[in-house]
């Protein structure tokens, strides 16, 4: 009996362990936020975009093997998947409710009009968004995920930076401005103080705009950052 109680308690303790916060942030080769990833079950990844919409979810075979998923492809998840029914609020009926043990909630139709139908939580991570009265470059975008605050470059910033991811928690992110070489303007310049350089428009065509120096995969405050090349 004690063994059964221990197993149940252990299961309950471990259940939310893969949904506490962001697992990985991917920035594409143009310097634009591609996805925030959550590990909702061991090796089962859920990706959302800057406005909190689900991109995809599934089994990451590369993570299971200890490697990096450079393709972004996820295999079908054959475990528990449940959806909200026609009896649920109109803002989220038919949307995903459970992936494995992880509950996903959504803002209802009676909540802020700017948020209704958006993801409200993934497991134990609550999610908020910038409101319609805030800077236009960040409106409707993610504001917090769990304990991590998220900021975006404002509408008055350089045109190559506007609306791009500026910070996640204490991690600061910068980009090359529109005044820089056309081969790398707008691309990631530094990630939490770690600098990136790129081949310029004067280099051989096949190299132009590609990363010259800089670490594509970095771990900052428990989050993996992947910068595409």
N, C-alpha and C positions, 0 to 999 in steps of 0.2 A: 504494500500500500504506500509506504514511504517513497519507494522507487517511482511509482506512478505519479505521485504528487510532485516529486522532484523533476520528472520529465516534463510535466505540464507547466510547471513554474519556469523551467529553462526555456521552453518553447515560447511562452508569453514574453519572457525577457528578451529573447533574440528576435522576435517577430518584427519589431520596428527598426532593427539595427541597420537595415539597408534602405531606409527612407528618412533618415534624420535630416539630411541636407543635400546640397549639390555634390555630386560625385565628380563630374567633369564639365569643363567649359571649353567649347570649341570655337575658335576664331578662324574664319576662312582666309583664303589667300588675298583678299581685297581689304582685310582688316575689319570685316563686319562680323558681329556675333552670329554664329550659326546655330548653336544649341546649348542649352543647359541640360545635363544628363543626371538622372537619378538612378541608383541601383535599388530597385524595389524588391528584388529577390536576388540571391546569389547568382551573378552573371546575367541577370535579367535587367535590361536597361530601358528607361523611359526618357525620351528626348522631348523637350519643349522649346519653343522659340522665344524671341524677345517679348512678345505680347502674351505669353502664357498658353499658346495653342499647342496641342500635342502634334509632334512631327511623326513619331513612330515609337514602337516599343518592340522588344523581342530579345532573343538569346544572343549574347555576344560571345561567339566561339573563340575570338582572339583573347578576350579577357580571361576566359577559362584556361587558356594555355599560357597566361602570363605575358602576352604580347599586347601591342597597340593596334586598335582597329582603324587603320588608315582609310579603309574603304567606306566606313560608316554603315555598312550593311549589317542588318540584324536578322537572324533566323526566326521563324515563327515560334511563338511561345505556346506550348501545348498544355500548360497548367491551367489553373483556375482563372477565368476571365468572366466578369459579370458586368451587366449594364443596368442603368436606371430604367425603370419601366414607365409605361404610359400613365401610371398613377402618381408619378413623381412630378416635381415642379417643372413647368414648361421650359424653363431656361436650361435644364440639364437632362430632361428625359431622353433616353436613347444613348446618352453618353456613357463612357466607361466609368464603372464604379469600383471594381476590384481587379487588380492584377496580382495573382497569388494572394498573399495575406495583406497587401497594401491597399488601404481604402483611399479613393480619390474623391474629393468633394468639389462642388462648384458653387459660384455665387448664384443665388436664386433671383427670380424675376422681381421680387419685392425689395431687393437690395439696390444699391447705387446703380443707376442705368448704365454707367460707364463700365461697370464690372460684371453685370449679369451674364451668365453663360461662360464666364472665365473660370479657370481652375482656382479653387480656394485653398486646397491643401492636398499634399501628396504624403500619405502616411502622417507622421508627426510634424511635418514642415508646413507651416502656414504661409500663404502667399498673398502679397498685396501689390497694388498697381498705382501708378501715378494717375491722378484725376484729370478731368478735362480742363480745369482751371489752371493747371500747372504748365510748365514750359512745353511748347508744342512738339519739340523734338523728343520728349520723353512721355507724352500723354499715352495712356493705355499700356505702357511698357511696365515690366516688372520693377517693383520698388523694394520689396524685401522677399527673401526666401528663408524661412526660419529665422535665425539670428543674423543672417547676412543682409546688410543694406546694399542696394544696388543703385548706382548713379550713371547717367548718360550725358554725353556732351550736349550742350544747349543749342538752341536755334541761332543764338548770336555768336557761336564759336565759328572758327574757320570752316568753310564749306566741306572740306575733306574729312572733318571730324564730327560734324553735326549728327546727333542721334546715335553715335557709336558708344559702345560700352566704355565707361570712364573708370569705374571702380566696383569691386566686389569686396565688401567688408573693408579691411585696411589695404588691400591690394590695389595699387594705382596702375592705370593703363594709359599710354600715350601713343600717338600716331603721327606720321609725317603729314605736314600741311599741304595744301594745294599749291604752295609756292615751291615745293621741292621737285626734284626730277620726276618726270611723268611716269617713269618705270616703277616708282615706289610711293608716289603720293597717296595718302590715305591708308597706307599699310601700317602695321604695328611697328612702333618705334621702340617702346620699352614696356616691359611687363614687370611691375613691382621692382623697378630699378635695373632689371636685366635687359641690356640693349640688343637691338636687332639692326643689321645692315643688309642691304640688297644690291644686287648687280644693277647698274644704271642703264640708261638708254644708249650709252656709248659702248656698252659691252656687246659681246656676240648675241645675236637675236635669240638664240635658244636659252640664254642665261638671264636676259633682261627681266627684272622684277622678282627674280627668285632670291630666296634667303642666302646671304653670303656668310654672315655670322649670327649666332643666336641659337638658343636652345629651344627646339620646337615643343618639347614636353617638359613641363615644370610642375612641381608640387608646391603650392602656396597655401598655408593655413588649412591643410587637409583637403584641398581641392586640386584636382589635376587640370592643368591648362594645356590644351593642344592647339598649336598654331600651324595651320596648313601652309604648305609651300607651293 
